[in-house]
Amino acid sequence: MKKHFSIGLSAFALAVLLSGCGGGTTTTPTSAAPATSAPAETATSAPASSASASMSAAELSVAESKAGQIVVADQGLSVYYFTKDTKDSGTSACTGDCLVAWPPVTSTTATPTVNGVTGKVGTIPTADGKMQITINGMPIYYYEKDKAAGDITGQGVGGVWYLVAPSGEMITAPPAG
């Protein structure tokens, strides 16, 4: 019993230590291999509340949608690219009112956790000092009208907002059905 408790306590301490190691606001890319031991989260699964999310939960994962497999973030919400952003620029072209409708996907660490996302994941600084997550050098965003896991109402909005595939490619095709 004591041995199991000390191993669990050691694992918890290590997780706490590692979660506090996210440095400053510079871009820090990471690469993630596809998940092979756990099935991808689906857009129809119940979202986890932030209070019950485990410390090892992925910040980005993959879900099935009407547009195929897509990248999702917090509580299974779809993420989008903005075609007016410039790849690897280190900045976002979405400012002011744009950020109200399209909030940035942020992380508390420079090396966001991923599950199933194979594109190159990193961060860039936001105007308010947070770390916006990037995939393949492009910032990613939520859409304010997506309220639940599986919503993809931002796909194709204005001809400049598109879902993100696990590889980091932009999905420009309209959703099926």
C-alpha positions as CSV (number, residue, x, y, z in Angstrom):
1,M,0.0,0.0,0.0
2,K,2.8,2.4,1.0
3,K,4.6,1.7,-2.3
4,H,1.6,2.5,-4.5
5,F,0.9,5.7,-2.5
6,S,4.5,6.9,-2.9
7,I,4.6,6.1,-6.7
8,G,1.3,8.0,-7.2
9,L,2.5,10.9,-5.1
10,S,5.8,11.0,-7.1
11,A,3.9,10.9,-10.4
12,F,1.6,13.8,-9.2
13,A,4.6,15.8,-8.0
14,L,6.3,15.3,-11.4
15,A,3.1,16.4,-13.3
16,V,2.9,19.5,-11.1
17,L,6.6,20.3,-11.7
18,L,6.3,19.8,-15.5
19,S,3.2,21.9,-15.8
20,G,5.0,24.8,-14.2
21,C,7.8,24.7,-16.8
22,G,6.0,26.7,-19.5
23,G,8.5,29.6,-20.1
24,G,7.8,33.0,-21.6
25,T,5.9,34.3,-24.6
26,T,8.2,33.2,-27.4
27,T,7.1,30.8,-30.1
28,T,8.1,27.3,-29.0
29,P,7.1,24.7,-31.6
30,T,6.4,21.1,-30.6
31,S,5.8,18.0,-32.7
32,A,3.3,15.4,-31.7
33,A,3.1,11.9,-33.0
34,P,-0.4,10.5,-33.6
35,A,-2.0,8.9,-30.6
36,T,-1.9,5.1,-31.0
37,S,-3.0,3.9,-27.6
38,A,-6.2,5.9,-27.1
39,P,-9.0,6.4,-29.5
40,A,-9.6,10.0,-30.8
41,E,-12.2,12.0,-28.9
42,T,-15.4,12.4,-30.9
43,A,-17.3,15.6,-31.3
44,T,-20.3,13.9,-29.8
45,S,-18.6,12.9,-26.5
46,A,-19.6,14.9,-23.4
47,P,-17.3,17.8,-22.8
48,A,-15.3,17.7,-19.6
49,S,-15.8,20.6,-17.2
50,S,-12.6,22.6,-16.5
51,A,-13.0,21.7,-12.8
52,S,-12.8,17.9,-13.5
53,A,-10.3,18.0,-16.3
54,S,-7.2,16.1,-15.4
55,M,-3.8,17.7,-15.5
56,S,-2.7,15.4,-18.3
57,A,-5.7,16.2,-20.5
58,A,-4.8,17.3,-24.0
59,E,-5.2,20.9,-24.8
60,L,-5.7,19.9,-28.5
61,S,-7.2,16.7,-29.7
62,V,-9.0,15.2,-32.7
63,A,-12.7,14.8,-33.2
64,E,-14.9,13.5,-36.0
65,S,-17.2,16.1,-37.6
66,K,-19.4,16.6,-40.7
67,A,-16.2,18.0,-42.3
68,G,-14.2,14.9,-41.4
69,Q,-11.5,14.7,-38.7
70,I,-10.8,18.1,-37.2
71,V,-8.7,19.6,-34.4
72,V,-10.7,20.6,-31.3
73,A,-9.6,22.3,-28.1
74,D,-11.3,23.1,-24.7
75,Q,-14.4,21.0,-24.2
76,G,-14.3,19.7,-27.7
77,L,-14.8,23.0,-29.4
78,S,-13.7,23.3,-33.0
79,V,-10.7,25.5,-33.9
80,Y,-10.2,27.6,-37.0
81,Y,-7.6,29.2,-39.2
82,F,-7.9,32.8,-40.4
83,T,-6.6,33.1,-44.0
84,K,-5.5,36.7,-43.4
85,D,-2.9,35.5,-40.9
86,T,0.7,35.0,-42.2
87,K,2.3,31.7,-41.5
88,D,5.3,31.9,-39.1
89,S,4.8,35.7,-38.7
90,G,4.5,35.3,-34.9
91,T,1.5,37.6,-34.9
92,S,-2.3,37.4,-35.4
93,A,-4.1,39.5,-38.0
94,C,-7.3,39.2,-36.0
95,T,-7.6,42.3,-33.7
96,G,-10.3,44.4,-32.1
97,D,-13.8,43.3,-32.9
98,C,-12.5,40.3,-34.7
99,L,-11.2,38.8,-31.4
100,V,-14.7,39.1,-29.9
101,A,-16.2,36.8,-32.6
102,W,-13.0,34.7,-33.0
103,P,-11.2,34.4,-29.6
104,P,-7.7,32.9,-29.7
105,V,-7.1,29.4,-28.5
106,T,-4.6,30.0,-25.7
107,S,-2.4,27.8,-23.5
108,T,-0.8,28.2,-20.1
109,T,2.3,26.6,-21.4
110,A,4.6,27.2,-24.4
111,T,4.4,23.5,-25.2
112,P,0.7,22.6,-25.4
113,T,-0.4,19.0,-24.9
114,V,-1.8,17.3,-28.0
115,N,-3.6,14.0,-28.7
116,G,-3.8,12.9,-32.3
117,V,-2.7,16.3,-33.8
118,T,0.3,15.7,-36.1
119,G,0.8,19.2,-37.3
120,K,3.6,21.3,-35.7
121,V,2.2,22.9,-32.6
122,G,3.6,26.0,-30.9
123,T,2.6,29.3,-29.4
124,I,2.8,33.1,-30.2
125,P,2.2,36.0,-27.8
126,T,-1.1,37.7,-27.8
127,A,-1.5,41.5,-27.3
128,D,-2.6,40.8,-23.7
129,G,0.4,38.6,-22.9
130,K,-1.2,35.2,-23.2
131,M,0.1,32.4,-25.4
132,Q,-2.0,31.7,-28.5
133,I,-1.6,28.2,-29.9
134,T,-0.4,27.8,-33.5
135,I,-0.5,24.8,-35.8
136,N,2.1,24.7,-38.6
137,G,2.9,28.3,-37.8
138,M,-0.7,29.6,-38.1
139,P,-2.6,30.9,-35.0
140,I,-5.9,29.1,-34.2
141,Y,-9.2,30.5,-33.0
142,Y,-12.6,29.5,-31.6
143,Y,-15.8,30.8,-33.1
144,E,-18.2,32.5,-30.7
145,K,-21.3,30.9,-32.3
146,D,-19.9,27.4,-31.7
147,K,-21.5,26.5,-28.3
148,A,-21.0,22.8,-28.0
149,A,-18.7,20.0,-29.1
150,G,-19.4,19.2,-32.7
151,D,-20.4,22.7,-33.7
152,I,-18.7,23.8,-36.9
153,T,-20.7,26.9,-37.7
154,G,-17.6,29.0,-38.4
155,Q,-16.6,26.8,-41.4
156,G,-16.2,29.1,-44.4
157,V,-17.4,32.3,-42.7
158,G,-16.6,35.3,-44.9
159,G,-14.5,33.0,-47.1
160,V,-11.6,33.4,-44.7
161,W,-12.3,31.1,-41.7
162,Y,-11.6,27.4,-42.0
163,L,-11.4,24.3,-39.8
164,V,-8.1,22.7,-39.1
165,A,-7.2,19.1,-40.0
166,P,-5.1,17.0,-37.5
167,S,-2.1,17.3,-40.0
168,G,-2.4,21.1,-39.7
169,E,-3.9,21.5,-43.2
170,M,-6.8,23.9,-43.7
171,I,-10.1,22.3,-44.5
172,T,-11.7,24.4,-47.2
173,A,-14.5,22.0,-48.3
174,P,-18.0,22.7,-47.0
175,P,-19.2,20.1,-44.5
176,A,-21.0,17.0,-45.8
177,G,-24.8,16.8,-45.4
